[in-house]
């Protein structure tokens, strides 16, 4: 499984950039949530964890520590720009060369986002941002338009634009990381989100047949709906693993 860590910028008491009736924290979460849902619904070898799934305050060091501890294969931080400009740009760490592995991954993702975002391409850039510097895996930060420029903000208010931006990110991740298309995306699909810090999955429908642990905020696609197992209930996941269906430990939802 390819472990992708999604980081919707800002949140909670940090709204990020503001303008034209929008707050960055809300736009980034809307994009990241869409990215997550496409990945877990349509790709069989992707697992996703998010730095936040709601309007929580999460410090920068918490984000990178969480991704590092989880063993993420890729860190994607999603942001909205400000400062009176217009268009899309993205960043890798300033200490990396243009032919580094991280730079090559970024180039692939950049090309796919630019195809769908319907904004000026401001190019591929570098910076010494915390999330790029302190993450031990390849990392990229995207700036998806300027919230204080009306033309860009008007797009951010459209669900169709949010969908396209998310799809561009996913298409890039799929190409860059070798994700396997599962053919999903149609009809109603059930997911489970882990609610606790650490939770066992199982190789089979047997509470003693432990596989690997998963953590809070991870989301998985359900292959087989809730069914009884020795005094409890399980879900079978698309990956083939099994997980408890107890609402104490997981939240199930349909999209």
C-alpha positions as CSV (number, residue, x, y, z in Angstrom):
1,X,0.0,0.0,0.0
2,X,1.1,3.5,-0.8
3,X,0.7,5.7,2.3
4,X,-0.3,9.3,1.4
5,X,-0.5,12.0,4.0
6,X,-2.8,14.9,3.2
7,X,-2.4,18.1,5.0
8,X,-5.2,20.7,4.6
9,X,-3.5,23.9,5.6
10,X,-4.4,25.9,8.8
11,X,-7.6,25.1,10.7
12,X,-9.2,25.8,14.1
13,X,-8.0,29.1,15.5
14,X,-5.8,29.7,12.5
15,X,-8.0,30.6,9.5
16,X,-5.1,31.1,7.1
17,X,-5.6,33.7,4.4
18,X,-9.0,35.4,4.1
19,X,-10.7,37.3,1.4
20,X,-13.9,37.6,-0.6
21,X,-16.0,36.0,2.1
22,X,-13.7,32.9,2.2
23,X,-11.2,31.4,4.7
24,X,-8.3,29.4,3.6
25,X,-8.8,26.7,6.2
26,X,-12.2,25.8,4.8
27,X,-11.1,25.7,1.1
28,X,-8.1,23.6,1.8
29,X,-10.2,21.1,3.8
30,X,-12.8,20.9,1.0
31,X,-10.1,20.1,-1.5
32,X,-8.2,17.6,0.7
33,X,-11.4,15.8,1.6
34,X,-12.2,15.3,-2.0
35,X,-8.7,14.1,-2.8
36,X,-9.0,11.6,0.1
37,X,-12.3,10.3,-1.1
38,X,-11.2,9.8,-4.7
39,X,-8.0,8.0,-3.6
40,X,-9.7,5.6,-1.3
41,X,-12.7,4.9,-3.6
42,X,-10.8,4.6,-6.9
43,X,-7.4,3.1,-6.1
44,X,-6.7,-0.3,-4.7
45,X,-3.2,0.4,-3.3
46,X,-3.6,3.8,-1.7
47,X,-4.2,4.4,2.0
48,X,-4.7,8.0,3.2
49,X,-4.3,9.8,6.5
50,X,-5.1,13.5,7.0
51,X,-3.6,16.0,9.5
52,X,-7.1,17.1,10.2
53,X,-10.6,16.0,9.1
54,X,-12.5,19.0,10.5
55,X,-11.9,22.5,11.8
56,X,-9.2,21.6,14.3
57,X,-6.1,23.5,15.4
58,X,-3.1,21.4,14.5
59,X,0.4,22.8,15.0
60,X,3.0,22.4,12.1
61,X,5.2,20.2,14.2
62,X,2.2,17.9,14.9
63,X,1.6,17.5,11.2
64,X,5.1,16.4,10.3
65,X,5.6,14.3,13.4
66,X,2.4,12.5,12.6
67,X,3.3,11.8,9.0
68,X,6.8,10.7,10.0
69,X,5.6,8.4,12.7
70,X,3.0,6.9,10.4
71,X,5.7,6.1,7.8
72,X,4.0,8.1,5.0
73,X,5.4,7.6,1.5
74,X,4.3,11.1,0.4
75,X,3.3,14.3,2.1
76,X,1.0,16.7,0.3
77,X,0.1,20.0,1.9
78,X,-2.8,21.9,0.3
79,X,-3.0,25.7,0.7
80,X,-4.5,28.8,-0.8
81,X,-2.4,31.9,-1.6
82,X,-2.9,35.6,-0.9
83,X,-1.1,38.8,-1.7
84,X,-3.0,40.1,-4.8
85,X,-1.7,37.7,-7.4
86,X,-3.5,35.1,-9.4
87,X,-3.0,31.4,-10.3
88,X,-1.5,28.2,-9.2
89,X,2.0,27.3,-7.9
90,X,3.7,24.6,-5.8
91,X,6.8,24.1,-3.7
92,X,9.4,21.6,-2.7
93,X,12.1,22.2,-0.1
94,X,14.7,24.8,-1.1
95,X,17.6,22.4,-0.4
96,X,16.6,19.9,-3.1
97,X,18.0,19.8,-6.6
98,X,15.9,20.1,-9.7
99,X,16.7,16.5,-10.6
100,X,16.0,15.0,-7.2
101,X,13.4,12.3,-6.7
102,X,11.1,14.8,-4.9
103,X,11.4,17.3,-7.7
104,X,10.5,14.6,-10.3
105,X,7.5,13.6,-8.3
106,X,6.4,17.2,-8.0
107,X,6.8,17.8,-11.8
108,X,4.4,14.9,-12.5
109,X,1.8,16.2,-10.0
110,X,2.2,19.8,-11.1
111,X,1.5,18.9,-14.7
112,X,-1.8,17.2,-13.8
113,X,-3.0,19.9,-11.5
114,X,-2.4,22.6,-14.1
115,X,-4.5,20.7,-16.6
116,X,-7.6,20.9,-14.5
117,X,-7.3,23.9,-12.2
118,X,-8.3,26.5,-14.8
119,X,-5.8,29.1,-13.5
120,X,-2.6,30.7,-14.6
121,X,0.4,28.5,-14.1
122,X,2.8,30.4,-11.8
123,X,5.4,27.6,-12.0
124,X,7.3,25.2,-9.8
125,X,9.1,26.8,-6.8
126,X,11.1,26.1,-3.7
127,X,10.9,27.3,-0.1
128,X,12.1,26.4,3.4
129,X,8.5,25.7,4.7
130,X,8.3,23.6,7.9
131,X,6.2,20.9,6.3
132,X,8.7,20.5,3.5
133,X,11.8,20.7,5.7
134,X,10.7,18.4,8.6
135,X,8.9,15.6,6.7
136,X,11.3,12.7,6.1
137,X,9.4,11.5,3.0
138,X,9.1,13.4,-0.3
139,X,6.8,16.4,0.3
140,X,5.1,19.0,-1.8
141,X,3.0,22.1,-1.0
142,X,0.4,23.4,-3.4
143,X,-1.0,27.0,-3.5
144,X,-4.3,26.8,-5.3
145,X,-5.2,30.3,-6.3
146,X,-5.3,33.7,-4.5
147,X,-8.2,34.1,-2.0
148,X,-7.9,37.9,-2.1
149,X,-8.3,38.0,-5.9
150,X,-11.9,38.0,-6.9
151,X,-11.5,36.0,-10.1
152,X,-9.7,33.2,-8.2
153,X,-12.0,33.4,-5.2
154,X,-15.1,33.1,-7.4
155,X,-13.8,29.8,-8.6
156,X,-13.1,28.6,-5.0
157,X,-16.9,29.0,-4.3
158,X,-17.8,26.5,-7.0
159,X,-18.1,22.8,-6.2
160,X,-17.2,21.9,-9.8
161,X,-13.8,23.8,-9.4
162,X,-13.1,22.1,-6.1
163,X,-13.8,18.7,-7.7
164,X,-11.5,19.5,-10.6
165,X,-8.7,20.7,-8.4
166,X,-9.0,17.5,-6.3
167,X,-9.0,15.4,-9.4
168,X,-5.9,17.1,-10.7
169,X,-4.1,16.4,-7.5
170,X,-5.2,12.7,-7.5
171,X,-4.3,12.2,-11.2
172,X,-0.8,13.6,-10.4
173,X,-0.4,11.4,-7.3
174,X,-1.5,8.3,-9.2
175,X,1.0,8.9,-12.0
176,X,3.8,9.9,-9.6
177,X,3.3,7.1,-7.1
178,X,2.2,4.3,-9.3
179,X,-1.3,3.9,-7.9
180,X,-3.5,1.1,-9.3
181,X,-6.9,2.2,-10.6
182,X,-9.7,0.1,-9.1
183,X,-12.5,1.2,-11.4
184,X,-14.6,2.7,-8.6
185,X,-16.2,6.1,-8.4
186,X,-19.7,5.2,-9.4
187,X,-22.7,4.7,-7.1
188,X,-22.9,4.7,-3.3
189,X,-19.7,3.7,-1.5
190,X,-19.2,3.1,2.2
191,X,-16.0,4.2,4.1
192,X,-14.7,3.7,7.6
193,X,-12.7,6.4,9.4
194,X,-10.5,5.4,12.4
195,X,-11.4,7.3,15.6
196,X,-8.7,6.2,17.9
197,X,-4.9,6.6,18.0
198,X,-4.1,2.9,17.2
199,X,-6.4,0.1,16.0
200,X,-5.6,-3.4,14.8
201,X,-6.7,-4.7,11.4
202,X,-7.0,-8.4,10.7
203,X,-5.9,-10.8,7.9
204,X,-9.2,-12.7,8.1
205,X,-12.5,-12.6,10.0
206,X,-10.8,-13.7,13.1
207,X,-10.0,-11.5,16.1
208,X,-6.8,-13.4,16.8
209,X,-5.5,-13.1,13.2
210,X,-3.9,-9.6,13.7
211,X,-2.4,-7.8,10.7
212,X,-1.2,-4.2,11.1
213,X,-2.2,-1.3,13.2
214,X,-3.9,1.8,11.7
215,X,-4.3,5.2,13.3
216,X,-6.7,8.0,13.9
217,X,-7.9,9.8,10.8
218,X,-7.1,7.0,8.4
219,X,-10.0,6.2,6.0
220,X,-10.6,2.9,4.2
221,X,-13.1,1.8,1.6
222,X,-15.5,-1.0,2.6
223,X,-15.7,-4.1,0.4
224,X,-18.0,-6.1,2.6
225,X,-20.5,-4.4,4.9
226,X,-20.8,-5.0,8.7
227,X,-21.1,-8.7,9.6
228,X,-21.0,-10.6,12.8
229,X,-17.8,-12.2,14.1
230,X,-17.6,-14.0,17.5
231,X,-19.5,-11.6,19.6
232,X,-18.7,-8.5,17.6
233,X,-18.9,-7.2,14.1
234,X,-16.3,-6.5,11.3
235,X,-16.0,-4.8,8.0
236,X,-13.9,-6.2,5.2
237,X,-11.8,-3.5,3.5
238,X,-11.0,-3.1,-0.2
239,X,-7.4,-4.0,0.6
240,X,-8.6,-7.4,1.8
241,X,-8.0,-6.7,5.5
242,X,-10.7,-6.7,8.1
243,X,-11.5,-4.1,10.8
244,X,-13.8,-3.8,13.8
245,X,-17.2,-2.3,13.0
246,X,-17.6,-1.0,16.6
247,X,-18.7,2.7,16.5
248,X,-16.4,3.2,19.5
249,X,-13.4,2.8,17.3
250,X,-14.6,3.6,13.7
251,X,-17.0,5.9,12.0
252,X,-18.8,4.5,8.9
253,X,-20.3,6.8,6.3
254,X,-21.6,6.6,2.8
255,X,-20.7,8.9,-0.1
